[in-house]
């Protein structure tokens, strides 16, 4: 592969549903603890609460198969499997 050293990836749609990753802004310090398998944004709970109050979900205008995928496939953290309602 093309990566040498640590590589950080995130496959779950946490940002799209308003998780903490959606509140990260340019200049925020991110702590990476590889042995503990933890990513942490070093911003106070008060500031995160202010950001969360202003946050709104991004608007998506999906059509066709990608719309069906978005509506029925679970998050990557749950295996990204199709669930037909």
PyMOL Python script that loads the backbone (N, CA, C, O; Angstrom):
from pymol import cmd

cmd.read_pdbstr("""\
ATOM      1  N   UNK A   1       0.797  -1.180   0.000  1.00  0.00           N
ATOM      2  CA  UNK A   1       0.000   0.000   0.000  1.00  0.00           C
ATOM      3  C   UNK A   1       0.848   1.256   0.000  1.00  0.00           C
ATOM      4  O   UNK A   1       2.078   1.209   0.019  1.00  0.00           O
ATOM      5  N   UNK A   2       0.165   2.355  -0.022  1.00  0.00           N
ATOM      6  CA  UNK A   2       0.828   3.653  -0.086  1.00  0.00           C
ATOM      7  C   UNK A   2       1.047   4.289   1.277  1.00  0.00           C
ATOM      8  O   UNK A   2       1.703   5.328   1.366  1.00  0.00           O
ATOM      9  N   UNK A   3       0.516   3.695   2.342  1.00  0.00           N
ATOM     10  CA  UNK A   3       0.614   4.302   3.663  1.00  0.00           C
ATOM     11  C   UNK A   3       1.780   3.721   4.454  1.00  0.00           C
ATOM     12  O   UNK A   3       1.978   2.507   4.495  1.00  0.00           O
ATOM     13  N   UNK A   4       2.537   4.599   5.072  1.00  0.00           N
ATOM     14  CA  UNK A   4       3.606   4.181   5.982  1.00  0.00           C
ATOM     15  C   UNK A   4       3.345   4.837   7.323  1.00  0.00           C
ATOM     16  O   UNK A   4       3.026   6.025   7.378  1.00  0.00           O
ATOM     17  N   UNK A   5       3.474   4.093   8.395  1.00  0.00           N
ATOM     18  CA  UNK A   5       3.182   4.642   9.715  1.00  0.00           C
ATOM     19  C   UNK A   5       1.703   4.581  10.013  1.00  0.00           C
ATOM     20  O   UNK A   5       0.956   3.825   9.392  1.00  0.00           O
ATOM     21  N   UNK A   6       1.293   5.385  10.970  1.00  0.00           N
ATOM     22  CA  UNK A   6      -0.100   5.369  11.412  1.00  0.00           C
ATOM     23  C   UNK A   6      -1.009   5.950  10.333  1.00  0.00           C
ATOM     24  O   UNK A   6      -0.659   6.926   9.669  1.00  0.00           O
ATOM     25  N   UNK A   7      -2.164   5.345  10.171  1.00  0.00           N
ATOM     26  CA  UNK A   7      -3.191   5.853   9.264  1.00  0.00           C
ATOM     27  C   UNK A   7      -4.518   5.804  10.013  1.00  0.00           C
ATOM     28  O   UNK A   7      -4.864   4.782  10.604  1.00  0.00           O
ATOM     29  N   UNK A   8      -5.245   6.888   9.988  1.00  0.00           N
ATOM     30  CA  UNK A   8      -6.506   6.974  10.710  1.00  0.00           C
ATOM     31  C   UNK A   8      -7.639   7.012   9.691  1.00  0.00           C
ATOM     32  O   UNK A   8      -7.612   7.804   8.749  1.00  0.00           O
ATOM     33  N   UNK A   9      -8.626   6.156   9.886  1.00  0.00           N
ATOM     34  CA  UNK A   9      -9.781   6.138   9.007  1.00  0.00           C
ATOM     35  C   UNK A   9     -11.050   6.106   9.834  1.00  0.00           C
ATOM     36  O   UNK A   9     -11.044   5.624  10.967  1.00  0.00           O
ATOM     37  N   UNK A  10     -12.121   6.608   9.288  1.00  0.00           N
ATOM     38  CA  UNK A  10     -13.406   6.598   9.991  1.00  0.00           C
ATOM     39  C   UNK A  10     -14.469   6.263   8.961  1.00  0.00           C
ATOM     40  O   UNK A  10     -14.654   7.016   8.005  1.00  0.00           O
ATOM     41  N   UNK A  11     -15.177   5.144   9.134  1.00  0.00           N
ATOM     42  CA  UNK A  11     -16.123   4.694   8.124  1.00  0.00           C
ATOM     43  C   UNK A  11     -17.578   4.825   8.547  1.00  0.00           C
ATOM     44  O   UNK A  11     -18.475   4.631   7.727  1.00  0.00           O
ATOM     45  N   UNK A  12     -17.824   5.144   9.783  1.00  0.00           N
ATOM     46  CA  UNK A  12     -19.196   5.273  10.260  1.00  0.00           C
ATOM     47  C   UNK A  12     -19.704   6.690   9.987  1.00  0.00           C
ATOM     48  O   UNK A  12     -18.918   7.637  10.035  1.00  0.00           O
ATOM     49  N   UNK A  13     -20.987   6.856   9.703  1.00  0.00           N
ATOM     50  CA  UNK A  13     -21.488   8.192   9.341  1.00  0.00           C
ATOM     51  C   UNK A  13     -21.735   9.097  10.546  1.00  0.00           C
ATOM     52  O   UNK A  13     -22.743   9.803  10.593  1.00  0.00           O
ATOM     53  N   UNK A  14     -20.835   9.082  11.509  1.00  0.00           N
ATOM     54  CA  UNK A  14     -21.023   9.849  12.733  1.00  0.00           C
ATOM     55  C   UNK A  14     -21.237  11.341  12.463  1.00  0.00           C
ATOM     56  O   UNK A  14     -22.093  11.965  13.090  1.00  0.00           O
ATOM     57  N   UNK A  15     -20.476  11.908  11.549  1.00  0.00           N
ATOM     58  CA  UNK A  15     -20.610  13.337  11.272  1.00  0.00           C
ATOM     59  C   UNK A  15     -21.974  13.658  10.673  1.00  0.00           C
ATOM     60  O   UNK A  15     -22.565  14.684  11.010  1.00  0.00           O
ATOM     61  N   UNK A  16     -22.473  12.820   9.808  1.00  0.00           N
ATOM     62  CA  UNK A  16     -23.744  13.078   9.133  1.00  0.00           C
ATOM     63  C   UNK A  16     -24.937  13.006  10.074  1.00  0.00           C
ATOM     64  O   UNK A  16     -25.998  13.550   9.768  1.00  0.00           O
ATOM     65  N   UNK A  17     -24.778  12.343  11.216  1.00  0.00           N
ATOM     66  CA  UNK A  17     -25.884  12.229  12.163  1.00  0.00           C
ATOM     67  C   UNK A  17     -25.651  13.066  13.417  1.00  0.00           C
ATOM     68  O   UNK A  17     -26.371  12.916  14.404  1.00  0.00           O
ATOM     69  N   UNK A  18     -24.648  13.949  13.388  1.00  0.00           N
ATOM     70  CA  UNK A  18     -24.437  14.887  14.481  1.00  0.00           C
ATOM     71  C   UNK A  18     -23.549  14.424  15.609  1.00  0.00           C
ATOM     72  O   UNK A  18     -23.591  14.988  16.702  1.00  0.00           O
ATOM     73  N   UNK A  19     -22.743  13.403  15.363  1.00  0.00           N
ATOM     74  CA  UNK A  19     -21.808  12.953  16.385  1.00  0.00           C
ATOM     75  C   UNK A  19     -20.699  13.972  16.609  1.00  0.00           C
ATOM     76  O   UNK A  19     -20.621  14.978  15.904  1.00  0.00           O
ATOM     77  N   UNK A  20     -19.859  13.716  17.571  1.00  0.00           N
ATOM     78  CA  UNK A  20     -18.799  14.663  17.927  1.00  0.00           C
ATOM     79  C   UNK A  20     -17.934  15.041  16.738  1.00  0.00           C
ATOM     80  O   UNK A  20     -17.508  16.191  16.635  1.00  0.00           O
ATOM     81  N   UNK A  21     -17.664  14.111  15.843  1.00  0.00           N
ATOM     82  CA  UNK A  21     -16.812  14.413  14.698  1.00  0.00           C
ATOM     83  C   UNK A  21     -17.419  15.520  13.821  1.00  0.00           C
ATOM     84  O   UNK A  21     -16.689  16.210  13.110  1.00  0.00           O
ATOM     85  N   UNK A  22     -18.741  15.692  13.866  1.00  0.00           N
ATOM     86  CA  UNK A  22     -19.403  16.756  13.103  1.00  0.00           C
ATOM     87  C   UNK A  22     -19.099  18.136  13.682  1.00  0.00           C
ATOM     88  O   UNK A  22     -19.283  19.151  13.010  1.00  0.00           O
ATOM     89  N   UNK A  23     -18.638  18.168  14.919  1.00  0.00           N
ATOM     90  CA  UNK A  23     -18.418  19.434  15.617  1.00  0.00           C
ATOM     91  C   UNK A  23     -16.972  19.902  15.555  1.00  0.00           C
ATOM     92  O   UNK A  23     -16.655  20.989  16.037  1.00  0.00           O
ATOM     93  N   UNK A  24     -16.099  19.103  14.971  1.00  0.00           N
ATOM     94  CA  UNK A  24     -14.685  19.467  14.877  1.00  0.00           C
ATOM     95  C   UNK A  24     -14.514  20.623  13.908  1.00  0.00           C
ATOM     96  O   UNK A  24     -15.101  20.634  12.826  1.00  0.00           O
ATOM     97  N   UNK A  25     -13.697  21.603  14.309  1.00  0.00           N
ATOM     98  CA  UNK A  25     -13.432  22.763  13.473  1.00  0.00           C
ATOM     99  C   UNK A  25     -11.938  22.880  13.201  1.00  0.00           C
ATOM    100  O   UNK A  25     -11.118  22.319  13.928  1.00  0.00           O
ATOM    101  N   UNK A  26     -11.593  23.614  12.149  1.00  0.00           N
ATOM    102  CA  UNK A  26     -10.185  23.867  11.837  1.00  0.00           C
ATOM    103  C   UNK A  26      -9.494  24.435  13.073  1.00  0.00           C
ATOM    104  O   UNK A  26     -10.017  25.328  13.739  1.00  0.00           O
ATOM    105  N   UNK A  27      -8.324  23.906  13.363  1.00  0.00           N
ATOM    106  CA  UNK A  27      -7.542  24.383  14.496  1.00  0.00           C
ATOM    107  C   UNK A  27      -7.755  23.594  15.774  1.00  0.00           C
ATOM    108  O   UNK A  27      -6.978  23.747  16.716  1.00  0.00           O
ATOM    109  N   UNK A  28      -8.790  22.747  15.843  1.00  0.00           N
ATOM    110  CA  UNK A  28      -9.006  21.918  17.033  1.00  0.00           C
ATOM    111  C   UNK A  28      -7.877  20.913  17.166  1.00  0.00           C
ATOM    112  O   UNK A  28      -7.388  20.382  16.168  1.00  0.00           O
ATOM    113  N   UNK A  29      -7.468  20.655  18.378  1.00  0.00           N
ATOM    114  CA  UNK A  29      -6.435  19.653  18.635  1.00  0.00           C
ATOM    115  C   UNK A  29      -7.090  18.291  18.779  1.00  0.00           C
ATOM    116  O   UNK A  29      -8.032  18.115  19.552  1.00  0.00           O
ATOM    117  N   UNK A  30      -6.577  17.332  18.021  1.00  0.00           N
ATOM    118  CA  UNK A  30      -7.073  15.957  18.071  1.00  0.00           C
ATOM    119  C   UNK A  30      -5.997  15.081  18.703  1.00  0.00           C
ATOM    120  O   UNK A  30      -4.849  15.085  18.258  1.00  0.00           O
ATOM    121  N   UNK A  31      -6.359  14.346  19.719  1.00  0.00           N
ATOM    122  CA  UNK A  31      -5.431  13.434  20.399  1.00  0.00           C
ATOM    123  C   UNK A  31      -5.626  12.036  19.821  1.00  0.00           C
ATOM    124  O   UNK A  31      -6.750  11.545  19.720  1.00  0.00           O
ATOM    125  N   UNK A  32      -4.530  11.410  19.448  1.00  0.00           N
ATOM    126  CA  UNK A  32      -4.568  10.059  18.888  1.00  0.00           C
ATOM    127  C   UNK A  32      -3.771   9.149  19.815  1.00  0.00           C
ATOM    128  O   UNK A  32      -2.555   9.296  19.944  1.00  0.00           O
ATOM    129  N   UNK A  33      -4.459   8.211  20.461  1.00  0.00           N
ATOM    130  CA  UNK A  33      -3.823   7.253  21.365  1.00  0.00           C
ATOM    131  C   UNK A  33      -3.952   5.878  20.728  1.00  0.00           C
ATOM    132  O   UNK A  33      -4.954   5.186  20.911  1.00  0.00           O
ATOM    133  N   UNK A  34      -2.922   5.488  19.973  1.00  0.00           N
ATOM    134  CA  UNK A  34      -2.975   4.233  19.218  1.00  0.00           C
ATOM    135  C   UNK A  34      -3.107   3.020  20.129  1.00  0.00           C
ATOM    136  O   UNK A  34      -3.967   2.178  19.872  1.00  0.00           O
ATOM    137  N   UNK A  35      -2.287   2.882  21.197  1.00  0.00           N
ATOM    138  CA  UNK A  35      -2.438   1.688  22.038  1.00  0.00           C
ATOM    139  C   UNK A  35      -3.834   1.547  22.656  1.00  0.00           C
ATOM    140  O   UNK A  35      -4.339   0.434  22.806  1.00  0.00           O
ATOM    141  N   UNK A  36      -4.451   2.673  23.012  1.00  0.00           N
ATOM    142  CA  UNK A  36      -5.786   2.625  23.618  1.00  0.00           C
ATOM    143  C   UNK A  36      -6.891   2.617  22.566  1.00  0.00           C
ATOM    144  O   UNK A  36      -8.064   2.446  22.898  1.00  0.00           O
ATOM    145  N   UNK A  37      -6.515   2.804  21.272  1.00  0.00           N
ATOM    146  CA  UNK A  37      -7.472   2.838  20.169  1.00  0.00           C
ATOM    147  C   UNK A  37      -8.513   3.947  20.372  1.00  0.00           C
ATOM    148  O   UNK A  37      -9.718   3.721  20.259  1.00  0.00           O
ATOM    149  N   UNK A  38      -8.007   5.160  20.676  1.00  0.00           N
ATOM    150  CA  UNK A  38      -8.873   6.289  20.987  1.00  0.00           C
ATOM    151  C   UNK A  38      -8.500   7.508  20.149  1.00  0.00           C
ATOM    152  O   UNK A  38      -7.324   7.841  20.002  1.00  0.00           O
ATOM    153  N   UNK A  39      -9.514   8.163  19.605  1.00  0.00           N
ATOM    154  CA  UNK A  39      -9.385   9.482  18.991  1.00  0.00           C
ATOM    155  C   UNK A  39     -10.191  10.421  19.875  1.00  0.00           C
ATOM    156  O   UNK A  39     -11.333  10.123  20.223  1.00  0.00           O
ATOM    157  N   UNK A  40      -9.604  11.548  20.238  1.00  0.00           N
ATOM    158  CA  UNK A  40     -10.296  12.475  21.137  1.00  0.00           C
ATOM    159  C   UNK A  40     -10.066  13.893  20.661  1.00  0.00           C
ATOM    160  O   UNK A  40      -8.933  14.276  20.371  1.00  0.00           O
ATOM    161  N   UNK A  41     -11.132  14.680  20.575  1.00  0.00           N
ATOM    162  CA  UNK A  41     -10.993  16.097  20.254  1.00  0.00           C
ATOM    163  C   UNK A  41     -10.830  16.835  21.580  1.00  0.00           C
ATOM    164  O   UNK A  41     -11.664  16.713  22.477  1.00  0.00           O
ATOM    165  N   UNK A  42      -9.753  17.596  21.692  1.00  0.00           N
ATOM    166  CA  UNK A  42      -9.460  18.303  22.939  1.00  0.00           C
ATOM    167  C   UNK A  42     -10.120  19.684  22.932  1.00  0.00           C
ATOM    168  O   UNK A  42      -9.460  20.716  22.803  1.00  0.00           O
ATOM    169  N   UNK A  43     -11.436  19.662  23.075  1.00  0.00           N
ATOM    170  CA  UNK A  43     -12.265  20.863  23.137  1.00  0.00           C
ATOM    171  C   UNK A  43     -13.198  20.661  24.329  1.00  0.00           C
ATOM    172  O   UNK A  43     -13.693  19.555  24.548  1.00  0.00           O
ATOM    173  N   UNK A  44     -13.438  21.710  25.091  1.00  0.00           N
ATOM    174  CA  UNK A  44     -14.257  21.583  26.300  1.00  0.00           C
ATOM    175  C   UNK A  44     -15.690  21.158  25.965  1.00  0.00           C
ATOM    176  O   UNK A  44     -16.188  21.401  24.865  1.00  0.00           O
ATOM    177  N   UNK A  45     -16.330  20.525  26.929  1.00  0.00           N
ATOM    178  CA  UNK A  45     -17.723  20.104  26.769  1.00  0.00           C
ATOM    179  C   UNK A  45     -18.634  21.304  26.529  1.00  0.00           C
ATOM    180  O   UNK A  45     -19.623  21.197  25.803  1.00  0.00           O
ATOM    181  N   UNK A  46     -18.306  22.448  27.135  1.00  0.00           N
ATOM    182  CA  UNK A  46     -19.114  23.655  26.953  1.00  0.00           C
ATOM    183  C   UNK A  46     -19.070  24.124  25.498  1.00  0.00           C
ATOM    184  O   UNK A  46     -20.106  24.456  24.921  1.00  0.00           O
ATOM    185  N   UNK A  47     -17.875  24.152  24.905  1.00  0.00           N
ATOM    186  CA  UNK A  47     -17.742  24.571  23.505  1.00  0.00           C
ATOM    187  C   UNK A  47     -18.426  23.573  22.583  1.00  0.00           C
ATOM    188  O   UNK A  47     -19.091  23.968  21.626  1.00  0.00           O
ATOM    189  N   UNK A  48     -18.268  22.273  22.863  1.00  0.00           N
ATOM    190  CA  UNK A  48     -18.947  21.267  22.044  1.00  0.00           C
ATOM    191  C   UNK A  48     -20.463  21.436  22.136  1.00  0.00           C
ATOM    192  O   UNK A  48     -21.163  21.267  21.138  1.00  0.00           O
ATOM    193  N   UNK A  49     -20.976  21.767  23.324  1.00  0.00           N
ATOM    194  CA  UNK A  49     -22.417  21.973  23.494  1.00  0.00           C
ATOM    195  C   UNK A  49     -22.882  23.178  22.675  1.00  0.00           C
ATOM    196  O   UNK A  49     -23.951  23.133  22.067  1.00  0.00           O
ATOM    197  N   UNK A  50     -22.088  24.257  22.652  1.00  0.00           N
ATOM    198  CA  UNK A  50     -22.426  25.436  21.841  1.00  0.00           C
ATOM    199  C   UNK A  50     -22.458  25.074  20.359  1.00  0.00           C
ATOM    200  O   UNK A  50     -23.369  25.473  19.634  1.00  0.00           O
ATOM    201  N   UNK A  51     -21.461  24.320  19.917  1.00  0.00           N
ATOM    202  CA  UNK A  51     -21.406  23.915  18.510  1.00  0.00           C
ATOM    203  C   UNK A  51     -22.576  23.000  18.159  1.00  0.00           C
ATOM    204  O   UNK A  51     -23.165  23.114  17.084  1.00  0.00           O
ATOM    205  N   UNK A  52     -22.911  22.083  19.085  1.00  0.00           N
ATOM    206  CA  UNK A  52     -24.009  21.142  18.836  1.00  0.00           C
ATOM    207  C   UNK A  52     -25.336  21.892  18.696  1.00  0.00           C
ATOM    208  O   UNK A  52     -26.178  21.519  17.880  1.00  0.00           O
ATOM    209  N   UNK A  53     -25.520  22.941  19.488  1.00  0.00           N
ATOM    210  CA  UNK A  53     -26.756  23.720  19.425  1.00  0.00           C
ATOM    211  C   UNK A  53     -26.913  24.414  18.076  1.00  0.00           C
ATOM    212  O   UNK A  53     -28.037  24.652  17.634  1.00  0.00           O
ATOM    213  N   UNK A  54     -25.815  24.739  17.425  1.00  0.00           N
ATOM    214  CA  UNK A  54     -25.846  25.425  16.126  1.00  0.00           C
ATOM    215  C   UNK A  54     -25.828  24.455  14.944  1.00  0.00           C
ATOM    216  O   UNK A  54     -26.069  24.865  13.808  1.00  0.00           O
ATOM    217  N   UNK A  55     -25.544  23.173  15.198  1.00  0.00           N
ATOM    218  CA  UNK A  55     -25.353  22.186  14.133  1.00  0.00           C
ATOM    219  C   UNK A  55     -26.687  21.804  13.504  1.00  0.00           C
ATOM    220  O   UNK A  55     -27.706  21.726  14.190  1.00  0.00           O
ATOM    221  N   UNK A  56     -26.675  21.571  12.212  1.00  0.00           N
ATOM    222  CA  UNK A  56     -27.836  20.991  11.538  1.00  0.00           C
ATOM    223  C   UNK A  56     -27.338  19.970  10.519  1.00  0.00           C
ATOM    224  O   UNK A  56     -26.249  20.103   9.960  1.00  0.00           O
ATOM    225  N   UNK A  57     -28.149  18.967  10.298  1.00  0.00           N
ATOM    226  CA  UNK A  57     -27.760  17.882   9.388  1.00  0.00           C
ATOM    227  C   UNK A  57     -27.569  18.417   7.975  1.00  0.00           C
ATOM    228  O   UNK A  57     -28.330  19.273   7.524  1.00  0.00           O
ATOM    229  N   UNK A  58     -26.550  17.913   7.272  1.00  0.00           N
ATOM    230  CA  UNK A  58     -26.367  18.344   5.885  1.00  0.00           C
ATOM    231  C   UNK A  58     -27.515  17.839   5.018  1.00  0.00           C
ATOM    232  O   UNK A  58     -27.999  16.722   5.198  1.00  0.00           O
ATOM    233  N   UNK A  59     -27.938  18.668   4.086  1.00  0.00           N
ATOM    234  CA  UNK A  59     -29.019  18.278   3.183  1.00  0.00           C
ATOM    235  C   UNK A  59     -28.449  17.395   2.078  1.00  0.00           C
ATOM    236  O   UNK A  59     -27.441  17.731   1.457  1.00  0.00           O
ATOM    237  N   UNK A  60     -29.099  16.278   1.845  1.00  0.00           N
ATOM    238  CA  UNK A  60     -28.663  15.360   0.794  1.00  0.00           C
ATOM    239  C   UNK A  60     -29.790  15.186  -0.210  1.00  0.00           C
ATOM    240  O   UNK A  60     -30.932  14.912   0.158  1.00  0.00           O
ATOM    241  N   UNK A  61     -29.458  15.347  -1.464  1.00  0.00           N
ATOM    242  CA  UNK A  61     -30.433  15.124  -2.523  1.00  0.00           C
ATOM    243  C   UNK A  61     -29.983  13.916  -3.335  1.00  0.00           C
ATOM    244  O   UNK A  61     -29.392  14.049  -4.407  1.00  0.00           O
ATOM    245  N   UNK A  62     -30.274  12.742  -2.801  1.00  0.00           N
ATOM    246  CA  UNK A  62     -29.844  11.494  -3.428  1.00  0.00           C
ATOM    247  C   UNK A  62     -30.971  10.927  -4.287  1.00  0.00           C
ATOM    248  O   UNK A  62     -32.153  11.107  -3.994  1.00  0.00           O
ATOM    249  N   UNK A  63     -30.577  10.243  -5.348  1.00  0.00           N
ATOM    250  CA  UNK A  63     -31.552   9.597  -6.214  1.00  0.00           C
ATOM    251  C   UNK A  63     -31.065   8.203  -6.584  1.00  0.00           C
ATOM    252  O   UNK A  63     -29.891   7.878  -6.409  1.00  0.00           O
ATOM    253  N   UNK A  64     -31.964   7.396  -7.088  1.00  0.00           N
ATOM    254  CA  UNK A  64     -31.607   6.081  -7.614  1.00  0.00           C
ATOM    255  C   UNK A  64     -31.042   5.128  -6.566  1.00  0.00           C
ATOM    256  O   UNK A  64     -31.474   5.108  -5.413  1.00  0.00           O
ATOM    257  N   UNK A  65     -30.064   4.341  -7.002  1.00  0.00           N
ATOM    258  CA  UNK A  65     -29.504   3.307  -6.135  1.00  0.00           C
ATOM    259  C   UNK A  65     -28.782   3.863  -4.924  1.00  0.00           C
ATOM    260  O   UNK A  65     -28.817   3.248  -3.858  1.00  0.00           O
ATOM    261  N   UNK A  66     -28.123   5.019  -5.057  1.00  0.00           N
ATOM    262  CA  UNK A  66     -27.417   5.578  -3.906  1.00  0.00           C
ATOM    263  C   UNK A  66     -28.401   6.014  -2.828  1.00  0.00           C
ATOM    264  O   UNK A  66     -28.085   5.941  -1.641  1.00  0.00           O
ATOM    265  N   UNK A  67     -29.591   6.465  -3.224  1.00  0.00           N
ATOM    266  CA  UNK A  67     -30.632   6.815  -2.256  1.00  0.00           C
ATOM    267  C   UNK A  67     -31.097   5.566  -1.519  1.00  0.00           C
ATOM    268  O   UNK A  67     -31.248   5.576  -0.297  1.00  0.00           O
ATOM    269  N   UNK A  68     -31.320   4.500  -2.263  1.00  0.00           N
ATOM    270  CA  UNK A  68     -31.751   3.238  -1.637  1.00  0.00           C
ATOM    271  C   UNK A  68     -30.677   2.719  -0.688  1.00  0.00           C
ATOM    272  O   UNK A  68     -30.982   2.241   0.405  1.00  0.00           O
ATOM    273  N   UNK A  69     -29.424   2.815  -1.107  1.00  0.00           N
ATOM    274  CA  UNK A  69     -28.307   2.393  -0.254  1.00  0.00           C
ATOM    275  C   UNK A  69     -28.311   3.202   1.045  1.00  0.00           C
ATOM    276  O   UNK A  69     -28.223   2.631   2.132  1.00  0.00           O
ATOM    277  N   UNK A  70     -28.412   4.510   0.935  1.00  0.00           N
ATOM    278  CA  UNK A  70     -28.378   5.375   2.114  1.00  0.00           C
ATOM    279  C   UNK A  70     -29.540   5.091   3.064  1.00  0.00           C
ATOM    280  O   UNK A  70     -29.387   5.202   4.280  1.00  0.00           O
ATOM    281  N   UNK A  71     -30.678   4.732   2.525  1.00  0.00           N
ATOM    282  CA  UNK A  71     -31.854   4.473   3.345  1.00  0.00           C
ATOM    283  C   UNK A  71     -31.833   3.114   4.036  1.00  0.00           C
ATOM    284  O   UNK A  71     -32.467   2.944   5.077  1.00  0.00           O
ATOM    285  N   UNK A  72     -31.106   2.135   3.465  1.00  0.00           N
ATOM    286  CA  UNK A  72     -31.238   0.767   3.970  1.00  0.00           C
ATOM    287  C   UNK A  72     -29.960   0.102   4.484  1.00  0.00           C
ATOM    288  O   UNK A  72     -30.038  -0.952   5.114  1.00  0.00           O
ATOM    289  N   UNK A  73     -28.799   0.683   4.235  1.00  0.00           N
ATOM    290  CA  UNK A  73     -27.560   0.040   4.670  1.00  0.00           C
ATOM    291  C   UNK A  73     -27.140   0.623   6.009  1.00  0.00           C
ATOM    292  O   UNK A  73     -27.124   1.840   6.191  1.00  0.00           O
ATOM    293  N   UNK A  74     -26.799  -0.260   6.949  1.00  0.00           N
ATOM    294  CA  UNK A  74     -26.408   0.178   8.282  1.00  0.00           C
ATOM    295  C   UNK A  74     -25.035   0.843   8.247  1.00  0.00           C
ATOM    296  O   UNK A  74     -24.322   0.769   7.246  1.00  0.00           O
ATOM    297  N   UNK A  75     -24.684   1.478   9.326  1.00  0.00           N
ATOM    298  CA  UNK A  75     -23.389   2.143   9.455  1.00  0.00           C
ATOM    299  C   UNK A  75     -22.249   1.121   9.357  1.00  0.00           C
ATOM    300  O   UNK A  75     -22.434  -0.067   9.622  1.00  0.00           O
ATOM    301  N   UNK A  76     -21.084   1.607   8.975  1.00  0.00           N
ATOM    302  CA  UNK A  76     -19.906   0.743   8.895  1.00  0.00           C
ATOM    303  C   UNK A  76     -19.573   0.109  10.232  1.00  0.00           C
ATOM    304  O   UNK A  76     -19.044  -1.001  10.283  1.00  0.00           O
ATOM    305  N   UNK A  77     -19.882   0.815  11.324  1.00  0.00           N
ATOM    306  CA  UNK A  77     -19.610   0.266  12.657  1.00  0.00           C
ATOM    307  C   UNK A  77     -20.522  -0.911  12.985  1.00  0.00           C
ATOM    308  O   UNK A  77     -20.261  -1.659  13.927  1.00  0.00           O
ATOM    309  N   UNK A  78     -21.600  -1.076  12.203  1.00  0.00           N
ATOM    310  CA  UNK A  78     -22.512  -2.216  12.396  1.00  0.00           C
ATOM    311  C   UNK A  78     -22.403  -3.218  11.259  1.00  0.00           C
ATOM    312  O   UNK A  78     -23.221  -4.132  11.153  1.00  0.00           O
ATOM    313  N   UNK A  79     -21.407  -3.055  10.416  1.00  0.00           N
ATOM    314  CA  UNK A  79     -21.147  -4.035   9.355  1.00  0.00           C
ATOM    315  C   UNK A  79     -21.570  -3.612   7.970  1.00  0.00           C
ATOM    316  O   UNK A  79     -21.340  -4.351   7.012  1.00  0.00           O
ATOM    317  N   UNK A  80     -22.183  -2.446   7.827  1.00  0.00           N
ATOM    318  CA  UNK A  80     -22.628  -1.945   6.517  1.00  0.00           C
ATOM    319  C   UNK A  80     -23.461  -2.990   5.776  1.00  0.00           C
ATOM    320  O   UNK A  80     -23.237  -3.258   4.595  1.00  0.00           O
ATOM    321  N   UNK A  81     -24.415  -3.569   6.481  1.00  0.00           N
ATOM    322  CA  UNK A  81     -25.269  -4.587   5.881  1.00  0.00           C
ATOM    323  C   UNK A  81     -26.608  -3.992   5.479  1.00  0.00           C
ATOM    324  O   UNK A  81     -27.060  -3.017   6.080  1.00  0.00           O
ATOM    325  N   UNK A  82     -27.241  -4.565   4.475  1.00  0.00           N
ATOM    326  CA  UNK A  82     -28.529  -4.097   3.979  1.00  0.00           C
ATOM    327  C   UNK A  82     -29.635  -4.575   4.920  1.00  0.00           C
ATOM    328  O   UNK A  82     -29.730  -5.763   5.230  1.00  0.00           O
ATOM    329  N   UNK A  83     -30.455  -3.650   5.364  1.00  0.00           N
ATOM    330  CA  UNK A  83     -31.632  -3.992   6.165  1.00  0.00           C
ATOM    331  C   UNK A  83     -32.862  -3.502   5.440  1.00  0.00           C
ATOM    332  O   UNK A  83     -33.060  -2.295   5.303  1.00  0.00           O
ATOM    333  N   UNK A  84     -33.685  -4.406   4.977  1.00  0.00           N
ATOM    334  CA  UNK A  84     -34.911  -4.056   4.261  1.00  0.00           C
ATOM    335  C   UNK A  84     -36.034  -3.945   5.274  1.00  0.00           C
ATOM    336  O   UNK A  84     -36.343  -4.908   5.977  1.00  0.00           O
ATOM    337  N   UNK A  85     -36.642  -2.776   5.348  1.00  0.00           N
ATOM    338  CA  UNK A  85     -37.707  -2.559   6.337  1.00  0.00           C
ATOM    339  C   UNK A  85     -38.979  -3.253   5.968  1.00  0.00           C
ATOM    340  O   UNK A  85     -39.965  -3.166   6.700  1.00  0.00           O
TER     341      UNK A  85
END
""", "prot")
cmd.dss("prot")
cmd.show_as("cartoon", "prot")
cmd.util.cbc("prot")
cmd.orient("prot")
